[in-house]
């Protein structure tokens, strides 16, 4: 019993130390500050093309394996297929007020927080911001 009390006490001390040390809990509901509608297409070369939904212009091309990009897209596409939805609707890349990035599917309301996979994976999506649409005080679940 003493061991359990000591373990609980240690956990409380660590939490208090983290809070007083400036660590802040990052919420998943930070407001969206900008968004960009994007289509992702497989190219015959094996690359993944990123198309701006507003202009229909290619803005990026992911060459090679690109496991994280493909895995993120596969998760969103799998959910669309499960619901018998097509690829017509673009995915939305969103920047949040706390600096996070997420990729959201407005048709299924599925969201992938890209920053939770580390800085290297987050850096893959950063250049896609381009001419994103700035938003004002909308929550992360709103449609741009």
C-alpha positions as CSV (number, residue, x, y, z in Angstrom):
1,X,0.0,0.0,0.0
2,X,2.9,2.3,0.8
3,X,4.4,1.7,-2.6
4,X,1.2,2.7,-4.4
5,X,1.0,5.9,-2.3
6,X,4.6,6.7,-3.1
7,X,4.0,6.1,-6.8
8,X,1.0,8.4,-6.8
9,X,2.9,11.0,-4.9
10,X,5.8,10.9,-7.4
11,X,3.4,11.3,-10.2
12,X,1.9,14.4,-8.6
13,X,5.3,15.9,-8.0
14,X,6.3,15.3,-11.7
15,X,3.1,16.9,-12.9
16,X,3.5,19.9,-10.6
17,X,7.1,20.3,-11.7
18,X,6.2,20.2,-15.4
19,X,3.4,22.8,-14.9
20,X,5.6,25.1,-12.9
21,X,8.5,24.6,-15.3
22,X,6.5,26.1,-18.1
23,X,5.2,23.0,-19.8
24,X,1.8,23.7,-21.2
25,X,-0.7,21.1,-22.3
26,X,-1.4,21.6,-26.0
27,X,-5.1,21.2,-26.7
28,X,-6.5,19.8,-29.8
29,X,-9.1,22.6,-30.1
30,X,-6.8,25.5,-30.8
31,X,-8.4,27.8,-33.3
32,X,-7.5,27.4,-37.0
33,X,-5.6,30.5,-38.2
34,X,-5.2,29.4,-41.9
35,X,-6.2,26.6,-44.2
36,X,-5.6,25.4,-47.7
37,X,-7.7,22.9,-49.7
38,X,-5.5,20.3,-51.4
39,X,-6.0,17.3,-53.7
40,X,-3.4,14.5,-53.6
41,X,-3.0,12.3,-56.7
42,X,-0.8,9.3,-57.5
43,X,1.4,10.0,-60.6
44,X,2.4,7.3,-63.0
45,X,6.1,7.8,-61.9
46,X,5.1,6.7,-58.4
47,X,5.2,10.3,-57.0
48,X,2.4,11.9,-55.1
49,X,1.2,15.1,-56.7
50,X,-0.2,17.9,-54.5
51,X,-2.8,20.0,-56.3
52,X,-4.2,23.3,-55.0
53,X,-8.0,22.8,-55.1
54,X,-8.6,26.5,-55.8
55,X,-6.3,26.9,-58.8
56,X,-6.0,23.2,-59.9
57,X,-2.2,23.8,-60.2
58,X,0.4,21.4,-59.0
59,X,2.2,22.9,-55.9
60,X,4.4,20.0,-54.8
61,X,5.5,16.6,-55.7
62,X,6.6,14.0,-53.2
63,X,9.1,11.7,-54.9
64,X,10.3,8.3,-53.7
65,X,8.7,6.2,-50.9
66,X,7.4,9.1,-48.7
67,X,6.0,6.6,-46.1
68,X,4.6,9.2,-43.8
69,X,2.8,11.2,-46.5
70,X,1.4,8.1,-48.1
71,X,0.4,6.6,-44.7
72,X,-1.4,9.8,-43.7
73,X,-3.3,9.9,-47.0
74,X,-4.0,6.2,-46.9
75,X,-5.7,6.6,-43.5
76,X,-8.0,9.4,-44.8
77,X,-8.8,7.6,-48.1
78,X,-9.6,4.4,-46.3
79,X,-12.2,6.2,-44.2
80,X,-13.7,7.7,-47.4
81,X,-13.9,4.3,-49.0
82,X,-15.4,2.8,-45.9
83,X,-18.2,5.3,-46.3
84,X,-18.5,5.0,-50.1
85,X,-17.2,8.5,-50.7
86,X,-15.1,9.6,-53.7
87,X,-12.1,11.8,-54.1
88,X,-13.9,14.9,-55.3
89,X,-13.8,16.8,-52.1
90,X,-10.3,18.1,-51.2
91,X,-8.4,17.5,-48.0
92,X,-7.8,20.6,-45.8
93,X,-4.4,21.4,-44.5
94,X,-4.9,23.6,-41.4
95,X,-2.6,25.7,-39.3
96,X,-3.6,26.3,-35.7
97,X,-3.0,29.2,-33.4
98,X,-0.7,27.1,-31.2
99,X,1.6,26.4,-34.2
100,X,0.3,22.9,-34.9
101,X,-0.6,21.5,-38.3
102,X,-3.4,19.1,-39.1
103,X,-4.8,17.4,-42.2
104,X,-8.5,17.2,-42.2
105,X,-11.1,15.4,-44.4
106,X,-14.2,17.6,-44.4
107,X,-16.3,14.7,-45.8
108,X,-15.6,12.3,-42.9
109,X,-14.5,14.9,-40.2
110,X,-11.3,12.8,-39.8
111,X,-8.3,14.8,-38.7
112,X,-4.6,13.8,-38.5
113,X,-2.5,16.0,-36.2
114,X,0.7,16.1,-38.2
115,X,2.9,17.6,-35.5
116,X,2.3,14.5,-33.3
117,X,4.6,12.4,-35.5
118,X,7.7,14.6,-34.9
119,X,9.4,17.5,-36.5
120,X,10.7,15.6,-39.6
121,X,7.2,14.5,-40.6
122,X,5.8,17.9,-39.9
123,X,8.5,19.5,-42.1
124,X,7.1,17.6,-45.1
125,X,3.8,19.4,-44.9
126,X,5.1,22.9,-43.9
127,X,5.9,24.0,-47.6
128,X,2.3,23.2,-48.6
129,X,1.1,26.2,-46.7
130,X,1.8,28.5,-49.7
131,X,-1.1,30.9,-50.3
132,X,-3.3,29.5,-47.5
133,X,-6.5,31.2,-46.7
134,X,-6.3,33.1,-43.4
135,X,-9.2,32.5,-41.1
136,X,-10.4,34.5,-38.1
137,X,-11.3,32.8,-34.8
138,X,-12.8,29.6,-36.2
139,X,-12.5,26.4,-34.4
140,X,-10.5,23.5,-35.9
141,X,-13.6,21.6,-36.9
142,X,-15.1,24.4,-39.0
143,X,-15.1,24.1,-42.7
144,X,-13.0,26.8,-44.5
